[in-house]
Amino acid sequence: MAQYFTMPGLSADAEEALLEDWLIKEGDELSEGSPIATVETDKAVVDIDINDDGVVHALLVETGTSVPVGDPILVLRGADEDPAEADRLTALAKGQDAPMKEESAPAEAPASDSTTEKSEPAPEQPAPAPVADAAPAPAASGGGRLFVTPIVRRLAREQGIDLTTITGTGKNGRIIRRDFEKAVAERGSQPQTLAPAASEDPAAKPAEQASSIDVSVYPGAEFVEHSRLRKVVARRLQQSKREAPHFYLRRSVKVDDLLALRKQLNENSPVRISVNDLVVKAAAKALAEFPEVNTVWDDAGAYRLADVDVAVAVASERGLVTPVVRKADQLALSALSSSIKDLASRANENRLKQDELVGGALTVSNLGMFGVEDFDAIINPPQAAILAVGSASPQPIVVDGELAIGTIMKLSLSVDHRSVDGALGAQFLARIVEQLESPFSLLI
């Protein structure tokens, strides 16, 4: 039976994904589990698989298109199936009129022609596996059919915008996403109208039109459109600061013994151990001892995690990503270091898998290698905390009442007060400090 295959939700908070490349073409016979496309989410580039057997009847989305989760991307039909139904689904998804065979008799006309009755499919028969956006297009204000892409119909419904006020520039006057975004941008400056002016360039960038900045005061400024990752990071961090009540705990750590241990380890280890590896290990062991911190927040309640998974902030070439080291408390230092290096390397090559970017209750963010002495980081929702690590530098300290020189590293723990109380957060950070100042405990 002909059916749509829709863009899957590749993570819990995914709203859309960019279809980077098709791995199939129309007419290909597929079996369940066959990879069909490569898509880019806000966190990774992954392949998606088909969930049924069949023949690819039509590819509904061009490469390079951002598709909301749940929108159809291809039509699949049975190998021996009459393509008429698949043609109908394809036309509906593209916002076109259904095939003439289905519209040979107006819906309001009496069914007096028995031949027509037999040749037509049942009127208003819903499509298999329908999606809300594949419903017939609304009528235009002049009484004609309004051609709209499924993505635009969905956005218009969510934002309460009347599509009959928008002029389409697509094939046969179809309203495409560019038209919709342009109209929304114009609404911001001209609330009385949504229809774009005929003299305007339909290819103008919506981001430039919708800008709240007076660019005339920045002569010569170059517009650089935000990447998908940058937009997502900005949205999530803004959400975190707005919704999660952050509080901050700060400690200074004397790391002379830690640096001495690291030197000894690197003289014998096949893998070079970094200070960050040791900090991640200490944080993981502390999480294992404080299960109340190893939680993620939900409005209905907190989830205590079964495993100790720690995310590590990586400044990749794509932007900030936080791959997760699984069961970090149980890994030997060499295995932990290898895992972090592998994740960071593949982050720069854009080869991380989706499941490597989700999970964990804590992120470790280290800017010490850039000379940053201390900073406060923003929690990565729905995690409970993030540990910010600064640089280690020689400083005057007091030891047994006498002035001495010690190597000091500063830590700042940002905690979601909904999940973790102040005293618990302080005890958790103190345990991390204890392990870093007595580092042989990290080897046990």
C-alpha positions in Angstrom: 0.0 0.0 0.0 1.3 3.4 -0.9 2.5 5.5 2.1 4.6 8.4 3.2 7.9 8.0 4.9 8.3 11.1 7.2 11.4 12.7 8.6 12.0 10.9 11.9 12.7 12.6 15.2 16.4 11.7 15.7 16.6 13.2 19.2 14.1 14.0 22.0 14.2 17.7 21.3 14.7 17.6 17.5 12.3 19.9 15.6 13.8 19.5 12.1 16.7 18.0 10.2 18.6 19.0 7.1 18.4 16.4 4.3 22.1 16.4 3.2 22.0 13.6 0.6 19.8 10.9 -0.9 21.3 7.4 -0.9 18.5 6.2 -3.2 16.6 7.2 -6.4 13.1 6.9 -7.7 12.3 3.3 -8.8 14.7 1.6 -6.3 13.4 -1.4 -4.5 14.0 -1.3 -0.8 13.8 -3.7 2.1 13.2 -2.8 5.7 16.3 -1.3 7.3 17.9 -0.1 4.1 19.6 3.3 4.4 17.8 5.9 2.3 19.3 9.3 3.2 22.0 11.2 5.1 20.6 14.0 7.3 22.1 16.6 9.5 20.6 17.2 12.9 21.5 19.9 15.4 24.1 17.5 16.8 25.4 15.1 14.1 25.2 13.8 10.6 23.5 10.4 10.5 22.0 7.9 8.0 18.3 7.1 8.3 16.7 3.8 7.3 13.4 2.8 5.7 11.0 1.1 8.0 9.2 -1.1 5.4 9.7 -2.9 2.1 8.6 -1.3 -1.2 9.6 0.7 -4.2 10.6 4.4 -4.1 7.8 6.1 -6.0 8.8 9.8 -5.5 11.4 11.8 -3.5 9.5 14.8 -2.1 12.5 16.8 -0.7 15.5 18.2 -2.5 18.9 17.8 -0.9 19.9 20.8 1.2 16.4 21.2 2.5 15.6 21.6 6.2 12.6 19.4 6.9 10.4 19.5 10.1 10.2 16.3 12.0 7.0 14.4 10.8 6.9 15.9 7.3 6.9 13.5 4.4 10.1 13.1 2.5 9.3 10.2 0.1 6.4 8.1 -1.2 6.8 4.3 -0.9 4.5 1.8 -2.7 4.3 -1.9 -3.1 6.3 -3.5 -5.9 3.2 -4.8 -7.7 0.9 -2.0 -6.7 -1.0 0.3 -9.1 0.9 3.6 -8.9 -2.3 5.7 -8.9 -2.6 6.0 -5.2 1.1 6.8 -4.9 0.6 9.5 -7.5 -2.2 11.0 -5.4 0.0 11.0 -2.3 2.8 12.6 -4.2 0.5 15.4 -5.6 -0.9 16.1 -2.1 2.5 16.3 -0.5 3.7 18.7 -3.2 0.6 20.9 -2.8 -0.6 20.2 -6.3 -4.0 19.1 -7.6 -4.7 15.4 -7.3 -4.6 13.4 -10.6 -7.5 14.1 -13.0 -8.8 10.6 -12.5 -9.8 11.5 -9.0 -11.3 14.9 -9.8 -13.3 14.0 -12.9 -16.5 14.6 -11.0 -17.0 17.6 -8.6 -17.6 16.5 -5.0 -21.0 18.3 -4.9 -22.3 16.8 -8.2 -24.8 13.9 -7.8 -23.2 10.6 -8.6 -25.6 9.8 -11.5 -22.9 8.4 -13.8 -22.5 4.8 -12.7 -19.4 4.4 -14.9 -17.7 7.3 -13.2 -18.6 5.8 -9.8 -16.9 2.6 -10.7 -13.8 4.2 -12.1 -13.1 6.6 -9.2 -11.7 5.6 -5.9 -13.8 6.2 -2.8 -14.3 10.0 -2.3 -12.3 11.7 0.4 -10.4 8.4 1.2 -7.7 9.3 3.7 -4.1 8.5 2.7 -2.3 5.6 4.4 -0.2 6.7 7.3 -1.4 10.3 6.8 0.3 13.3 8.3 -1.4 16.6 9.2 0.5 18.5 6.6 -0.6 16.3 3.8 -4.3 17.4 4.0 -5.8 19.0 0.9 -4.8 22.6 0.5 -7.2 25.3 1.6 -9.1 27.3 -1.0 -7.7 30.6 -2.1 -9.6 33.8 -1.4 -10.7 34.0 -5.0 -12.3 30.5 -4.9 -9.4 28.7 -6.6 -7.1 26.0 -5.2 -4.2 27.3 -3.1 -0.9 25.4 -3.8 1.1 25.2 -0.6 4.1 23.0 0.4 3.4 20.8 3.5 6.2 22.6 5.4 4.6 26.0 4.8 1.1 24.7 5.8 2.5 23.4 9.0 4.3 26.7 9.9 1.3 28.8 9.0 -0.9 26.6 11.2 1.5 26.9 14.1 1.9 30.7 13.8 -1.7 31.5 12.9 -1.0 33.1 9.5 -3.6 33.3 6.7 -2.0 31.7 3.7 -4.4 33.4 1.3 -2.6 36.7 1.9 0.8 35.3 0.7 1.8 35.4 -3.0 3.6 32.2 -4.1 6.7 32.2 -6.3 7.0 28.5 -6.7 5.9 26.4 -9.7 2.3 27.1 -10.6 2.2 29.9 -8.0 2.8 27.4 -5.2 3.7 29.0 -1.8 7.1 27.8 -0.8 9.0 28.3 2.4 10.9 31.3 1.1 7.6 33.1 0.4 6.3 32.3 3.9 9.5 33.5 5.7 9.5 36.6 3.6 5.9 37.3 4.6 6.6 36.7 8.2 9.6 39.1 8.1 7.4 41.8 6.5 4.8 41.3 9.1 7.3 42.4 11.7 7.8 45.8 10.1 4.3 46.2 8.5 1.7 44.5 10.7 -1.1 45.6 8.3 -0.1 43.3 5.5 1.5 40.0 4.9 1.6 40.0 1.1 5.1 40.7 -0.3 5.6 43.7 -2.5 5.8 42.8 -6.2 9.0 44.9 -6.6 10.9 43.0 -3.9 13.4 40.3 -4.7 11.8 37.0 -3.7 15.2 35.5 -3.1 16.1 38.1 -0.4 17.3 36.6 2.8 14.6 36.4 5.5 17.3 36.8 8.2 18.3 40.1 6.8 14.8 41.4 6.4 13.8 40.3 9.9 16.9 41.8 11.5 16.3 44.0 14.6 19.6 45.7 14.1 20.0 49.0 12.2 22.8 47.8 9.9 23.2 51.3 8.5 25.2 52.3 11.6 27.7 49.5 10.7 29.0 50.5 7.3 30.8 47.7 5.4 29.5 45.0 7.8 29.3 41.6 6.3 26.2 39.4 6.9 27.2 35.9 7.9 24.1 33.6 8.2 24.1 31.5 11.4 24.8 27.8 10.9 22.2 25.3 12.0 24.4 24.3 14.9 25.0 27.9 16.0 21.2 28.5 16.0 20.6 25.4 18.1 23.3 26.1 20.6 22.0 29.7 21.0 18.5 28.5 21.5 19.3 25.8 24.0 21.6 28.0 26.1 19.1 30.8 26.1 16.4 28.2 27.2 18.8 26.9 29.9 19.5 30.3 31.4 15.8 31.3 31.3 14.3 28.1 32.7 17.0 26.5 34.9 17.8 28.5 38.1 21.6 28.4 38.0 23.7 28.7 41.1 27.5 28.6 41.2 30.0 27.0 43.4 33.7 27.8 43.1 36.8 26.0 44.5 40.6 26.4 44.0 42.5 23.1 43.7 46.2 22.6 44.4 47.3 20.3 41.6 51.0 19.8 42.1 50.5 16.1 43.0 48.1 15.7 40.1 50.7 17.1 37.7 53.4 14.8 39.1 51.1 11.8 38.8 50.3 12.7 35.2 54.0 12.9 34.4 54.6 9.5 35.8 51.6 8.0 33.9 52.8 9.5 30.6 56.2 8.0 31.0 54.6 4.5 31.0 51.3 4.8 29.3 50.8 4.2 25.6 48.2 6.9 25.6 49.1 10.5 26.6 47.0 11.5 29.6 45.8 15.1 29.8 44.8 17.1 32.9 41.3 17.2 31.4 41.2 13.4 31.4 42.0 13.4 35.1 39.3 16.0 35.8 36.7 14.0 33.8 37.7 10.9 35.8 37.4 12.7 39.1 34.0 14.1 38.1 32.8 10.6 37.0 33.8 9.0 40.3 32.2 11.7 42.3 28.9 11.2 40.3 29.0 7.5 41.2 29.2 8.5 44.9 26.5 11.1 44.6 23.6 9.6 42.7 21.4 12.5 43.7 23.5 14.7 41.3 23.5 12.1 38.6 20.0 13.1 37.5 18.2 14.9 34.7 15.3 17.3 35.3 11.7 16.8 34.1 8.7 18.8 35.2 7.1 15.6 36.4 10.1 14.5 38.4 13.8 13.8 38.3 15.3 10.7 36.7 18.3 9.1 38.5 20.5 7.7 35.8 21.7 4.0 36.0 25.1 4.7 34.5 27.7 7.5 35.0 28.0 9.1 31.6 29.9 12.4 31.3 29.7 14.8 28.5 32.8 16.7 27.4 32.6 20.1 25.7 34.5 20.1 22.4 35.0 23.3 20.3 34.8 21.5 16.9 35.1 23.2 13.5 31.3 23.0 13.3 30.9 24.7 16.7 30.3 23.6 20.2 29.3 20.0 20.7 29.2 17.8 23.8 29.9 14.1 23.0 29.3 11.7 25.9 31.7 9.3 27.4 29.7 6.2 28.5 30.3 4.6 32.0 33.2 7.0 32.5 33.6 6.0 36.1 34.4 2.4 35.1 37.0 3.2 32.5 40.7 3.0 33.1 42.5 6.4 32.5 44.1 5.2 29.3 40.7 4.0 27.9 39.0 7.2 29.1 41.6 9.3 27.4 41.4 7.3 24.2 37.6 7.7 24.2 37.7 11.5 24.7 40.4 11.9 21.9 38.3 9.7 19.5 35.1 11.7 20.2 36.9 15.1 19.8 38.6 13.9 16.5 35.3 12.7 15.0 33.6 15.9 16.2 35.9 17.9 14.0 35.3 15.6 11.1 31.5 15.8 11.6 31.3 12.0 12.1 29.7 11.7 15.5 26.7 9.5 15.8 23.5 10.8 17.2 23.6 8.5 20.3 27.0 9.8 21.1 25.6 13.3 21.7 22.8 12.6 24.1 22.7 11.5 27.8 24.6 12.2 30.9 23.9 14.4 33.9 27.1 16.5 33.8 29.3 18.2 31.3 33.0 19.1 31.8 34.0 22.3 30.0 37.8 23.1 30.1 39.1 26.4 28.8 42.4 26.2 30.7 44.4 25.4 27.6 43.4 28.8 26.3 44.8 30.5 29.4 41.4 31.2 30.9 41.8 31.3 34.7 38.1 30.7 35.6 34.7 31.1 34.2 31.0 30.1 34.8 29.5 27.8 32.2 25.8 27.4 31.2 24.1 24.0 32.0 23.4 21.8 29.0 19.7 20.9 29.5 18.3 18.6 30.8 21.5 17.9 32.7 21.9 18.9 36.4 25.3 20.5 36.3 28.4 21.6 34.3 31.9 21.8 35.6 34.0 24.7 34.3 37.8 24.1 34.5 40.4 26.9 34.3 44.1 26.9 33.8 46.7 25.7 36.3 49.3 28.3 37.3 51.9 28.8 40.1 50.5 31.1 42.8 51.6 32.1 46.3 49.8 29.9 48.9 50.0 29.4 52.7 51.1 26.0 53.8 51.3 25.3 57.6 51.4 29.0 58.3 54.2 29.7 55.9 54.2 31.3 52.4 54.9 28.9 49.6 54.3 28.5 45.9 51.7 26.0 44.6 50.1 25.2 41.3 46.4 26.3 41.6 43.6 25.4 39.2 40.1 26.9 39.7 36.9 25.0 39.3 33.4 26.4 38.9 30.3 24.2 39.2 27.1 25.5 37.7 24.1 23.6 39.2 20.4 23.5 38.4 18.9 24.4 41.7 15.7 22.5 40.8 17.6 19.2 40.8 20.4 19.8 43.3 20.4 21.8 46.5 23.3 24.0 47.6 24.7 21.8 50.3 24.6 18.7 48.0 26.3 20.6 45.2 29.0 21.8 47.7 29.7 18.2 48.9 29.9 17.0 45.3 32.4 19.6 44.3 34.4 19.0 47.5 34.7 15.3 46.5 36.0 16.3 43.1 38.6 18.5 44.8 39.7 15.8 47.2 40.3 13.4 44.4 42.3 15.9 42.4 44.5 16.8 45.4 45.0 13.1 46.3 45.1 11.8 42.7 46.1 8.3 43.4 42.4 7.7 44.2 41.7 8.1 40.5 43.7 4.9 39.8 41.7 2.7 42.1 
